[in-house]
Amino acid sequence: MNNANINIAVGPQPAQEQALHPSWTVKRGWIIVNLDKKQFVPFDIPPEVRYQTSYQHVNGRYQEVRHAVQDLDDRRPSPRKIMSVTHEYGEAIWPLSEPVLLPPDEVERYVQNNIVALPNKRGATEPAGLKIHELPYDVQVHIFDSIDNVADATKLCLSHPALLRAGYKRSVKLANERWASWAGDRLLGLPGQHDVQFWSDARRAPPDALSADHDLMADIEVAGGFIPYFKTFRRAERRSRCPHTIRDLVRQMPQYDWASSPSISFCHHPSEADYIVCNVTKREFARDVVTVGAKISEMPLRVGRTIPVRICYGSEEAGSWAGDRVLVRPLENARAGFEDWDRWKDVTKLDFPFTT
């Protein structure tokens, strides 16, 4: 059987239905949509594969041959099957994950200990930022406000303790914009083109969580409906977790040369943290309690079990978090960061949180 000729679509689609879904929708997966930034991350899930065994007579003897055959009976992938592309799922998880800041006094101690013996291009040992740090504080702050690149702002902070005090907040702001650009935004999980009923319903109403946003509802009306509205969205830039912190680099290289580092950060994703998914709208959170303490590289897999089934919104699914504001944060930081944490609800045990 020639797998390339297999059509996994559910029956013929009228021209009107083909025109309704945006060109970026996947054929058989799910799309994580950011309603605030009008961005998306697609996850195309391959059909289920089953194997058939046959025997062929080769060189005077029979040999067993296994053929991979796509299972056409499984045309509608569950939101849980998004985890079959786990190696790509971090593309949506990391932008939701707020990095943890190192204490400012710890950062300043590193700078104090490493400010000397920074060679410039001519081989001199003159401290970096010798003249800039003598400028008035307000001027230094203005200089940092004009910097839009987190790497440039961070390295300038590291050049002198005075500049660290002037530019620390700006560097942190740029780091959050860079490494947690989706944190706290409204998310939806939309089905691929396999959900013909969803994309063919131009009059489909948005999730209840969005009905109170009058500006969004006005934009949807101008676009001609909830489904046509997504044609204006664009694919999000690929993201990964934030780079090494000063703490990591100093431990590895006590006399580290900040200027030679391609990327460095004041914040990080702790390797031994209990990460949770926070619904800021409903004040709920969920976590994978089975794998607490897993390596940071496994974090997308841990929280990834929670997000897809809760934000999905298709013709047969309506996740209880669809359209809500979501972020990923270590449990300890969530307790300290939300003043009303004692009123948050742990919904971890709700394994299949569909409202329908």
N, C-alpha and C positions, 0 to 999 in steps of 0.2 A: 504493500500500500504506500502510496506517495503522500507523506504527511503534508507536503507543501500545498497540496491541492485541497486539503480539508478546510471546510468553511464552518467556523464555530458560531456563526451568527444564528439567531433563532428565527428561521424562516425569512422570507423576502421582506425587505424594508421599503416602504413607499418613499418616493423622492422627498416628500414633505418631512418624513421622520428623519431621513439622512441629513437634511439641512438643519434640523433643530439642534442637534448636539454639536458643540464646538469641535473644531478640527483637532484639538489637543486631547480629546478623550481617548482613553485606551480601549482596546477591543473587549477585554475580558477581565479587567481588574477593577481597582478603585482609585479615586483621585482625592488627595487631601487638599482642600480648598481653604485659603485664608481670605475671609470676606473683608477684612479691614484693609489689607494691602492689595487685594485683587490679584493674588498669586495662587499657584497650585503646584503640587508635586505628584506626578503620576506613578502608579505601580501596576504594571501589566502582569497579570498572573497567567502563566501558561495553563492549558487544559490539563486535567488529570491524565496521567500516563499509565496504561496497563500493558503488560507484556504477553505476547503469544509465542509459544515454542513450536518450532517445526524441525524437521530433520532433512538434511540434504546429503546426497551421495557425492562425496568429494574424494578424488584420488583413491578410489576403491573401497572407501569406508563411509559410514554415516556419521555426520557431525550434527550436534545440537545447535540450533540457531535461535536466538531470541529476537523478536521484533517488537519495537516500541510502537504502541498504537494509542493515539489520543482517544480518550473516553468522551464520546460525543454526548453521552447521557448526562454528563455533569456540566451543563451549560451555564449554570448560575452559581458563581463562586461566592462562598460566604465571606463576610467581612473578616472572619478569622483567618482566611486563607491569604490575606495580605502578608502574613508572616512567612509565606513561602519564598518571599523575596527579601529575607532578612538582611542580606548584605547591602541592600540599598535603603532599608528603612530608616537608617540614621539620617538620611537626607531630610526627613521631615521631623525627626525627633530632636536633633541637636539644635535647630533654631528655636525650639520651644523650651530649651533647658537653660535656665539662668545660672551662670557661673558664680562661684563663691569668691568673694573678695578676700585677699590677704589683709590683715590688720595694717593700717597706715604706718604705725610705729615700727612694725617689722620690716616693711618696705624701706622706710627711711634708714633703718639700721644697715640693710644691705647696701644702700647707696653710699652711706658714710664709709663703709668698709671697702668699697670698690671704686671710690672716686679718684684715687691716685693711680698713676702708672697706666693711663689710657693712651696708647700711642696714636698719633695722628698720621697722616699720609707721609709726613716728612720724618717720622721716627722720633719726634719730640715727646716728652712726657708731660706736657702742659695739660692741666685738667680741662676736660671738655666743658664748654659753657662758661669759661672764665669771665667773659664780658657780659653775656646775656644775664647771668644771675645777679649782676650789679644793678640792673635796671629796676625802677620802682615796681612794686608788687602788681599794681593795676595794669602796668604795661605788659608784664609777663603774662597775666591772665588774658589780656587782649590777644597776645601772640598765640596762646593755646587755643583760644576761641576761633582763630582763623585756620586751624589745622583740622582737616577732615579725615585724616588717615590715622587709625589707631596705632599702627607701628611707629609712625613718626612722632606722635604725641608721647608715646610710652618711652621711646629712647631719649627724647628731650628731657623728660622727667628724670630719667636715670642719670643724666649728666651732672646734676648738682642738687643737693638737698633743698636749696631755695627754690629751684625750678620744680622739684617734686611737690612742694607745698602749693605752688601756684597752679600746677597742671594736673594734679591727681584726679580731681573731680571730672575734668574734661576727658582724661584718658579712660576713666571708668565708664563714662557715658558712651564714648565711642566703642568701647569693648562690648557693652551690652547691645548696642545697635548692630554690631558686627556679629557677635556670637550668639545672641538671643533675640534675633530680629522678629521672631513670631511669638515670643512669650507674652501671654495675656491677650492674644488676638482671638477673634471668633473663628471657629473651625467647622468645616463640614466634610464628611466623607461621601463623595458622590460615586455612583456606580459607573462602570464603563458602558460601552455601546451594547453589551449583552442585555442590559435592562432596557429593552425597546419601549416598554410601557412608560418608564420614567421620562425618557427623552422625547417621547411623542406627545406628552401632555403639556402643551404650551401654557395651559391655564393652571398648572400645579401651583398650589400655595406654598410659600416658604415655611420653614419650621416656626413653631409658635414663639421660640425665643427671639426671633427677629421682628415680629410684628410690631413691637413697641418702638423700633427705630424708624422714625418718620422719614428721615433723610434717605435711608436705605430703601424703604418702600417706594419713595418717590423715584429713585434711580431705577428700581425694578420696573416701575410703571412706564417710565420713559423708554426703557429697553424693549418693552413689549411683553413682559412677563418674567417670571422667575427663571425659567429655563433659558430663554434668549439672553438673559443678563450675563451669563457666564462667558459669552463670546468675547467679552472685553478683557478677560483675565489673561495673564501671561505666566510662563513657567518661572518659578523661583530660582534664584541663583543657588548653585550647589553649596552646601555648608557642611562643615565638620566641627568637631569640638575645638575649643580655644587652645592655643599653644601652651608650651611649658611656662610655668611661673618662674619668677625670680628665685623663689625658694628651691625649686627643682634644679635650676641651673647652677646655683651657688653650691649646692650639695655635690654636684658632679664636678664642677670646676671652680674652686674657691677664688681664683683670680680671673673670673670670667670677664671678657671684654664685651660690654654691652653693645658697642657699635658694630661688632661683627655678627651679631645675631640677626637672622632674617626675620624672626618673629619672637616676641616675648610678651608676657602679660602680667598684670597685677591680679588676675583672677584665674580660677581653674575649676575643673569638675573633680571633686574629691574622689579618690579611687575606692574608698571603703564607706561610701555613704548609702543610706537607705533612701533611694529616690522614689518620689511619689508623683502622681499626676494630679494637679489641682484644677478644679473647676471653680474659677473665681466668681462666675455668675451665680451659681447655686450654692457656693461654699461647701463643696464636697471634695473628697480626695479618694484616690485608690492607689494601691501598690501591689506588687507581686511579692507576697510575704515568703514565698518558697525560696526565692533566690536572693534574699537580703545578704549583702556583703559580697556580691559577685564583682568581678573586675569591671572597671569603667568601660572597657570595650564591649561588654555585654549589656550595658545600660539600655541601648535602643531595643534590645530584645525583651528586657524586663518590662519597661513601661509600654512597649509596643503591643503587648497583649491587651492592654487596657484601652488605648485610645481608639483603634478602628471600630470596635463594636459599640462604642458609646457615641461617636460622632456621625455614624453612617446615616444616610438619608436617601433611600431608594423607593421604588414602587411597593416593596414588601417590607422594608425596614425603616424604622424611625428611632434612632438612638436617643436615649434620654439626655445626652449632652449635645445634640446637633444644634449648631449655631451658638454655643456658649463659648466663653473665654477660657482658654486652657493654657496651662504652663506646667513645666516640669521643674521640680525643686527638691533638694534634700529635705527629708522630714524635719530634721533639726532646724534648718533655716526657715521652713514654713511656720513652725511653732513660734519662732522668734520674730518673724516678719509680719505676720497677720495678727493685729491686735484682738480680733474676735475669734481666734483659733479655737477657743473652748466651745464655740457654737458650730464648728465645722462638723460634717458628718462623714464617717468612714464608710464608703460603699464598696470596699474591696471584695466582699463576699458575694456581691451581685455579679455572677459570672456571665450572665447574658442579659444585659440591661436594655432590652428593647421595650419601648412603650406600647408596641402593638402586639 
